[in-house]
Amino acid sequence: MPGNSRQLLRRRIRSVRETSKVTRAMEMIASARMRRTEQRALEARPYAARLNALMGLLAADARVRREHPFICGQEAGRSLVVHITTDRGLCGGLNTRLNHSLGSFIMEQTAPVSVITIGRKGREFALRARLGLVAEFSGLGDAPAVVDLRPACRLVSDMFSRGEVSRVVLSYPRFVSLMSHQPMLDTFLPIVPNPGRFGGGEALVYEPDVAVVVDALLVRYVEAAIYHAYLELVACEYAARMVAMHNATDSAQELAGAMTMELNKSRQAAITEEICD
């Protein structure tokens, strides 16, 4: 190997080793943040589950079903998907799986589908695939407050209450474990009646009245559904990024080792050739 080729190889080795340092640092940052985001997602699950059970109980009440479109729903028609993805990449195949899940869902529908994206990666996919993009929200960060998601929640509520869509579906990843993230497609509007343990005919008492109670709870229900889905996404994002950066670090170190071995062989061959001469 000529001397200039060996010099080029040394530069490549230094570059790969510097890259491995960067990916190692990113892995450590993602690991630290993943623990916090995982805890927030897990802590939000009981509240979301209890609120879902409560809304199912209210939906089973005939007085509520007669008066509210969120409970009654409309005839089958256009669907609205709230597609939640990350703003940044470098998190493995997380966004690819989410976008594939959304694409498969849309292809299975006979009626038109509108899409609201939360996250730049979902917006880019919707624009490339020419989906019915209604609105996009991004730049919410790792730990947004509920108020940061209220514009999206209000848009979803308004579109459903005006009858522009007949159902609303959440597309997001559910955190299962460090290595496992499950793409979810949950229909959360209209609310499915589920009397549960209150199915024995007990009369519900509303104070001050049915409309005030249900309207207040529905606002919380929509906000909690979207907020919980976003927390699940953030937990999945950092877990996927930690794994991706770990794999990138290992690959960089293996590549640097292979190139170092190639450089050493070249140097030994050059020394042997000089000795023979």
N, C-alpha and C positions, 0 to 999 in steps of 0.2 A: 504494500500500500504506500503510495507517495506521501511525502511529508505534509503537503498541504491537505491531503485527505485526512491524515491523522489529526491535524489541527482542527479541521471542520468537525470531526468526530468528537474531539474534546469539547468544542463549543456546544454541540448537541447534548452531550452528557451533562454539562453544567446547566443548560436550559431545562432539561428534563428534571434534574434534581431540584432546581428552583421551583418548577411547577409542582413537584411533589410536596414541597414545603407549603405552598399556597393551599393545595387541596387538603393537606393535613390540618392546617389552621381552620379552614372552612368546616372540616369534619368536627373539630372540637367545638366551634361556635354553634353548629347545628345541634350537636349533642347536648350542650348546655341549655339551649332554647327549647329543644324537643321535650325535655322533662317538664318545663313550665307549661308549654302549650298542651301537652298530653294531660296534665293535671286539670287545666281549665276545661278541656273537652269532656273529661270523665265527670267532673263536678257538675257540668251543665246537663248531663243526661237525666238524672232523677227529676229535675224541674221540668224538662221537656216531656218526659214520660207522664208525669202527673198531670201536666196541663193537657196533654193529648187525651188522657183518660177522662178528665173533666169535660173537655169539649165533646167527646163521644157520648158522655152522659147527657149533656144538654141537647145534643142532636137527637137523642132518643125521645125527648119530650115533644109531644105533639104541638104544644103552644109555641115552641121555638121554631119548629119546622114550618109552621104556617106562615111565620112572619119574616123569616130572615133568609136572604139569598145565599149566604155563606153556608147555611145548613141544607137548604133545599136543593141548591144547584140548578142548572139549566139542562136543556136537552143536549145530547152529545154533539159537540161541535169543535171549534178551534181550541187547542190546548196551548198553555203557556208553560215554558220550562225556565226555571231560574237555574242557570248553569254556573256553578261556582268552581273556579280554578285559581291557580296561583298567578301572581304578577310576574314572578321571575322563573327562570329555568333552573338548570343544574339540580334537578330533583328526580333523576331517573325517568321512568316511564309513567309517572303519576298523571300528568296532564294528557298524555297520549291515551291512556286507558279511559280517562274521563270523557275525552272528546269522542273516542270510539263508542263508548256507551251511549252518549247523546246521539251520535249519528245513527246507530242501530235503532234506537227508540223512534227517531223521526221517520226512518224508512219503513217502520212497521205500522205507522199511522195512516189512516185513510183520509182524515181531516187535516187541514192546515195546522202548522205548529209555529207559534211565535217564541222568541228566545230573548231572555234578559240575562246578560252575562255579568258576573262579578269576578273580576280578575282579567288581566291583559291576555293571558294565554287562551282563555275561552273566547274573548272578543276576536282575536286573530283567527281562530279556527272558524268562528261564525262568519267572518268576512270572507275567508278563503272558500268556504263551502257554500257561500251565498244563502245562508239560512235567513229566516225572517227575524232579523235582529231589531228589537224594539228599543232597547236602551242598554247602556253599559256603564258599569261602576268599577273603579279601580283605585289603587293607591290607598287602601284602607289600613295597611300595616298588619303587624302580628297580633295586636291586642286592641281591636277597635271596641268602642263603646256601642251600646245599642243605638244611641242617637246617630251614629255614623251610618248605620244601615237603614234608618227610617225612610230616607227618600226611596230606596228600592222597595221597602215594605209597603209604603203608601201607594206606589205605582202598581204593585201587584194587587192590593186591595181594591183600588179604583177600577182597574181593568176587569176584575172579576165581578164586582158589584154592578158595574154598568152593563154587564152581559157581553163584553167583547170576547171573553174566553169562557169556556164551560168547565175547565178544570185547570189547576196549577200543580206542576210537578217540580220537585226539588232534585237537582242533579249535583251530587257531591260525593266525596269519598268518606267512608266510615273507618275510623282508626280501630284496627283489630289488634295488631301487635307491631313491633318494630319492623318486621319484614312483610307484613300483610296489611293492605288497605283495600277495602271493598267498595267499588263504585256503586252508588245507590241512586235509585230513581223512585222517590217517595211522593205519592199524590197526597197533598195536605189540604187542598180545597177542591170540591166541597168536602165538608167534614162528614165522615161516615158515622151513623148512629151506632153507639155501643153502650147499652145500659149497664153492662157488667154486673156487679153485685147488687145494683139498685134496680134490677129488672123485675122485682116482685110487686110493682105497682105502687111504690111509695110516691107520694106527691111532693114535688119540689116547691119550695117557697122562695120567691125572688123579692129582694128588697133593694131599691124601692119598687122596681117593676122589671118585667122580663126584658124590655128593650134596652134599658140602661145597663143592666147586668151583662147581657149578651154582647152588646156593642163594646163595652169596656174589655171583656174577656177576649173578644175576637182580635182586637188590636194587639193585646199581649200574645195571643196565640200565633199570629203571623210573624211578629217580631221574634218570638222565641224560636220558631221553626227555622227561620233564615239565620238567626244569630248562632244557634246551636250547630247548624250545618257549616257555617263559616269557621267556628272553632274546631270542628272535626277536620276541616280542610287544612288549617294551619298546623295542627298536630301531625297530620299525614305528610305535609310538605317538609317539615324539619326532619321527620324520621326518614323520609325518602332521600332528602339531601344528605343526611349523615351517611346512609348506606352508599349512595352514589359517590360521595367524596372519599369514603374509605376504599371503595373499589378502584377509584381513579388513582389514589395514592399507591395502592399495591401495584397497579399496572405501570405507573411511572417508575417505581423502584425496580420492578422486574426489567423494564426497558433499559433503565440506566445500567443495571447489572449486566445485561446482555451486551450493550454497547461497550462497557468497560472491558468485558472479556474479549470482545473483538479487537479493541484497541491494544490490549496486552499481547494478543496473538500477533498482531501486526508488528508491534515493537520487537517481540522475540524473533520474528521472521527477519526483520531488518538487521538485528544484531547478529543472527546466525549467518546472514548473507555477507555482512562485513567481515566476520571471522573467516569465512571460507575464502573471501577474496584476499 
